[in-house]
Amino acid sequence: MIKKPQGYDEAPAVTGEFQRLPKGKYVCVIKQVAVKESKNGNDQFVILYDIAEGEHKGFYQKMFDADKAQNPSAVWRGVFKQNMEGRGLSWFKGVITSIERSNNFTFQWDREKNEETLKGKRFGGLFRRRQYEKDNGDRPIITELFQIRSVAGLAGAEVPEDSHLPDAPAAPQARNRGGPRQ
């Protein structure tokens, strides 16, 4: 006989049915915006976003809700960061321009809490698959927002190719010491 474990009714069910976002072109919506300091001390524009339309609408909200059921300190996974200074300035301007064009909107610079005017705005997102290496040596593949475009600009955009890490060097082979001698 299997006895019901204590806390079974309260525990969330992990079924392994989580869906991965395919690479592609998506209309996205901004959930939150902030300016934070990057690791190298530069200003960084940070967008929390979700998929706004289609089969995968609300993808990151569903993921967050599932994560939160498992871990109360779960974090939102739909995050895009863009440096706002130096070499990142032109890319940052491209992000703002794409948001403006997608929403027939003009961003108001140098106003208190102007980042809040971006909440709910849409943009076009090009998503790619990228492989990375974990500290333990595993090499999973994730789907990530690669580039922000205007919603209209998605039509002519090409979905980026997958980005794979170079093959890991092969483990050194042991010399054959027990084979036949000549």
C-alpha positions as CSV (number, residue, x, y, z in Angstrom):
1,M,0.0,0.0,0.0
2,I,1.2,3.5,-0.9
3,K,0.4,6.0,1.8
4,K,-0.2,9.6,0.9
5,P,2.8,11.7,1.9
6,Q,2.4,14.6,4.2
7,G,1.9,17.8,2.2
8,Y,0.9,16.0,-1.0
9,D,-2.3,18.0,-1.5
10,E,-0.5,21.3,-1.1
11,A,2.5,20.4,-3.4
12,P,2.5,21.6,-7.0
13,A,2.6,18.8,-9.6
14,V,5.7,18.7,-11.7
15,T,4.7,16.8,-14.8
16,G,7.6,17.6,-17.2
17,E,5.1,19.0,-19.7
18,F,6.8,22.4,-19.8
19,Q,6.9,23.8,-23.3
20,R,10.0,25.4,-24.8
21,L,9.6,28.6,-26.8
22,P,10.7,27.8,-30.4
23,K,13.1,30.2,-32.1
24,G,11.2,32.6,-34.4
25,K,9.6,36.0,-34.8
26,Y,7.2,37.2,-32.0
27,V,5.2,40.3,-31.2
28,C,6.2,41.1,-27.5
29,V,4.8,43.4,-24.9
30,I,6.8,45.2,-22.2
31,K,5.9,44.3,-18.7
32,Q,8.4,46.4,-16.9
33,V,11.4,48.7,-17.6
34,A,14.3,49.8,-15.4
35,V,17.8,51.3,-15.7
36,K,20.4,49.4,-13.8
37,E,24.2,49.4,-13.5
38,S,25.9,46.7,-15.6
39,K,28.7,44.6,-14.2
40,N,31.2,47.0,-15.8
41,G,29.5,50.0,-14.3
42,N,27.6,51.3,-17.3
43,D,23.9,52.2,-17.5
44,Q,21.9,49.3,-18.8
45,F,18.4,49.4,-20.1
46,V,16.5,46.3,-18.8
47,I,13.1,45.2,-20.2
48,L,10.9,42.5,-18.7
49,Y,8.7,41.3,-21.6
50,D,6.2,38.6,-22.6
51,I,4.9,37.2,-25.8
52,A,1.8,39.3,-26.8
53,E,0.2,37.3,-29.6
54,G,-0.3,33.9,-31.1
55,E,0.1,30.4,-29.9
56,H,2.7,31.3,-27.3
57,K,0.9,34.4,-25.9
58,G,1.7,34.8,-22.2
59,F,4.6,32.3,-22.3
60,Y,6.8,34.0,-19.7
61,Q,3.9,34.6,-17.4
62,K,3.0,30.9,-17.5
63,M,6.6,30.0,-16.9
64,F,6.8,32.5,-13.9
65,D,3.6,31.1,-12.4
66,A,5.0,27.6,-12.6
67,D,8.4,28.6,-11.2
68,K,6.7,30.5,-8.4
69,A,4.7,27.5,-7.4
70,Q,8.0,25.6,-6.9
71,N,10.0,28.5,-5.5
72,P,8.6,31.6,-3.8
73,S,11.7,33.6,-4.8
74,A,11.4,32.7,-8.6
75,V,12.4,35.4,-11.1
76,W,10.9,36.5,-14.4
77,R,12.7,34.9,-17.3
78,G,11.7,37.2,-20.2
79,V,14.5,39.7,-19.7
80,F,16.4,41.8,-22.3
81,K,19.4,44.0,-21.4
82,Q,21.0,46.6,-23.5
83,N,23.9,48.9,-22.6
84,M,23.1,52.5,-23.1
85,E,26.6,53.9,-23.4
86,G,29.7,53.5,-25.6
87,R,29.4,50.8,-28.2
88,G,25.9,49.9,-26.9
89,L,24.5,53.4,-27.6
90,S,23.6,52.8,-31.2
91,W,21.9,49.5,-30.3
92,F,20.0,51.2,-27.5
93,K,18.8,53.9,-29.9
94,G,17.6,51.1,-32.2
95,V,15.6,49.5,-29.4
96,I,13.9,52.8,-28.5
97,T,13.3,53.6,-32.2
98,S,11.7,50.1,-32.7
99,I,9.4,50.6,-29.7
100,E,8.4,54.0,-30.9
101,R,7.6,52.8,-34.4
102,S,5.7,49.8,-33.2
103,N,3.4,52.0,-31.1
104,N,3.2,55.3,-33.0
105,F,4.7,56.8,-29.9
106,T,7.5,59.3,-29.0
107,F,9.5,58.6,-25.9
108,Q,9.8,61.6,-23.6
109,W,13.4,61.9,-22.5
110,D,14.6,63.3,-19.1
111,R,11.2,63.2,-17.4
112,E,10.6,61.7,-14.0
113,K,9.4,58.0,-14.3
114,N,9.4,58.1,-18.1
115,E,10.3,54.4,-18.1
116,E,6.7,53.7,-16.9
117,T,5.4,55.1,-20.3
118,L,7.0,52.0,-22.0
119,K,4.9,49.5,-20.0
120,G,2.4,47.8,-22.2
121,K,4.2,48.9,-25.4
122,R,4.8,46.3,-28.1
123,F,7.9,45.4,-30.1
124,G,9.0,42.8,-32.6
125,G,11.4,40.2,-31.2
126,L,13.7,37.9,-33.1
127,F,14.4,34.8,-31.0
128,R,17.3,32.4,-31.5
129,R,18.5,29.3,-29.8
130,R,21.9,29.6,-28.0
131,Q,24.0,26.9,-26.3
132,Y,25.9,27.8,-23.2
133,E,28.1,26.0,-20.7
134,K,27.1,25.6,-17.1
135,D,29.6,25.4,-14.2
136,N,29.1,21.6,-14.1
137,G,30.1,21.3,-17.8
138,D,26.5,20.7,-19.1
139,R,25.8,22.5,-22.4
140,P,22.1,23.2,-22.6
141,I,20.4,25.2,-25.4
142,I,18.1,28.1,-24.5
143,T,15.8,30.2,-26.6
144,E,16.5,33.9,-26.1
145,L,15.5,37.3,-27.4
146,F,18.3,38.1,-29.8
147,Q,17.2,41.4,-31.3
148,I,14.4,43.9,-30.9
149,R,12.8,45.2,-34.1
150,S,9.6,47.2,-34.9
151,V,6.6,45.0,-35.2
152,A,6.4,45.9,-38.9
153,G,10.1,45.1,-39.3
154,L,9.5,41.4,-38.3
155,A,8.1,40.7,-41.8
156,G,11.4,41.2,-43.6
157,A,13.6,39.8,-40.8
158,E,15.3,36.4,-40.9
159,V,15.3,34.2,-37.8
160,P,18.9,33.9,-36.6
161,E,20.7,30.6,-36.9
162,D,21.3,28.6,-33.7
163,S,24.5,29.5,-31.9
164,H,26.4,26.5,-30.7
165,L,29.6,26.3,-28.6
166,P,32.6,24.9,-30.4
167,D,33.0,21.2,-29.7
168,A,34.7,20.4,-26.4
169,P,38.2,19.1,-26.7
170,A,38.2,15.3,-26.7
171,A,39.4,13.6,-23.5
172,P,42.9,12.4,-23.9
173,Q,43.0,8.7,-24.8
174,A,44.9,6.3,-22.7
175,R,47.7,4.5,-24.4
176,N,47.0,0.9,-25.2
177,R,49.2,-1.0,-22.8
178,G,47.5,-4.3,-22.8
179,G,47.3,-5.1,-26.5
180,P,49.3,-7.6,-28.5
181,R,53.0,-7.0,-28.7
182,Q,54.9,-7.2,-31.9
